């Protein structure tokens, strides 16, 4: 025999309003995570440019100290190093943590290299020796073009889109 339902007992489940509130909360959280990831990508690009500035300065210093040329080769998606050995052959240089091959983070790409005030260099290589060349390396970023300007004293100045730092 069926018992009559008591008004205090409802069917188990969620109301439409409860489901909608949960969906709105999930949407807000997903938006926040998405924005956070975008800012991390931008931070990765900034950190990669700052690291590249330090690496270029270290390369100039190392070439002078060793008394042998060191080159940084710009690959389509990153960069690597090579050094001139005593037999005058270029050999890959892999000396962690500074002189290791690196890949550029997403959103960064090479935009051009100008050596000693000349027109764009045809070689995707920047060579350091007993004297540091003056150069301008341009890097395309999601927010514009960054410029790394190398001075004859080995100092590198990084001009990032929207702000200047050294």
N, C-alpha and C positions, 0 to 999 in steps of 0.2 A: 504494500500500500504506500502511496506517495504522501509524504508529509507536506503540509503547506509551508511555503517559505516565510521565514521571519523577515520583516523589513530591515533589520540590522545586517543581514547577510547579503553581500553583493557577489556578483561573479568576480572571480579572481582575474586580474589583468590591469592594464594601464589605460588611462583615458587619453584621448587625443591631445589634450592640453599637456599632459605629462610628457608624452612622446615629443611634442613640439619643443618644449623647454629643453629637453635633453639634446635634441638636434641643434638648437641654437647654441647651447653651451659647447657642443663638439665643434661647430663651425667657428666659433670665436677662438677656441684652442687651436684649431688647424691654421687659422689665419695668423695667430701669434707665432706658431712654429715656423710657418712659411717666411714671415718677416724676419725672424731670428736667423734662419738659414741664409737668407739673402744678405743680411749684414755680415754674417761669418764669411761668405764668399768675398765680399768687398774687403774684409779685414785680411783674408788670405792674400789677395792681390797687393794690398798695401805692404804686408809683411814680406812678400816675395820681392817687391821693389826695394824695400829697405835692405833686405839681405843681399840683393844684387849689388847695391851701392857698396856695402861693406866688402863683398867678394872682389869687386873691381879694385878697391883700394888695397886689399890684401894681395892681389895678383901683382900690382905694380910694386909693392914693397918686396914681395918674394923674389921677383925677377931681379931687382937691384941687389938684394942680399946674396942670391945664388950666383949672380954674374952670368946667368944664362937666360935667354928669352923664354917667356911663357906666353901662350896665346889662349884666348877664350874664343871658342868657336860657337857661333849662333846657329843652332839647329832649328828646324821649323817649329818645334814644340818645346824647346829648352836650350840648354847650353852645356858645353863640356870643355875640358882643359887639355892642352898638350904642351909639352916642354921640349926644347931643343936639347938633344943629348950631345955628349962630347964628339960623336961622329957626325954631327950636323944633320941628324934625322929627327923629325918630329915624332914624338912618342906620346901616347895618352898619359895624362897625369891624373892619378886617382889617389889623393892624399886627404882622407877624411879628417875633419868634417867640412873643411872649407872647399877643397878642390875635388869635389865629386860631381859627376854629371847630374844635372837637375832638369826637371820638367816644369814648365811654367804652369801655374794654376789656370783653370778655366777663365776665359775673359781677357787674358793677356796674350799679346802677340808682338813680334818685332815689327816696328814701323820704319826703321832706317838707322843707318850709321854714317856719321860724317867724321872724317879724320882730318885733323889739323886745318880746319876751316875750308877744306876742299868740298867738292860736290860729293854726293852719296858714294860711299865705298862700294866697289863691286864685289869684294871678297867678304863673306860672312864671318870674318875673323878680325879680332882686335889683338894686336901683338904688343907685349910689354917687354922692354929690354933695360939696358943701363939708363936710358932716358925714357920717361913716360910720355906717350903721345897725348896731345890735346884732342879730345873727341867729344862728340855728342851722340848718344845712343837714345833713340826714341822708341818708346814702348806704348802700344795701343792698349788702353784699359777700358772697362765699361763706362767710365765717367769722363773719358777724354784721353789726351796723349800725355804721358809722363816723359820727362827728359832727364837723362843722366849725363851731366857735363863733367868730363874728366879734365883736370888741370895738369900742367906740366910738373907740379910738385907731388902728384899722386892723389890729391884730394878729389873727391867726387861729390858733386852737388846734385841732389835729387829735387827736381821740380815736379810735384804731383799736381794733377788737375784740381784747381780750386784752392790750392795752398802751396807754400814753398817751405821746404826743409832742407837741411844740409847734412 
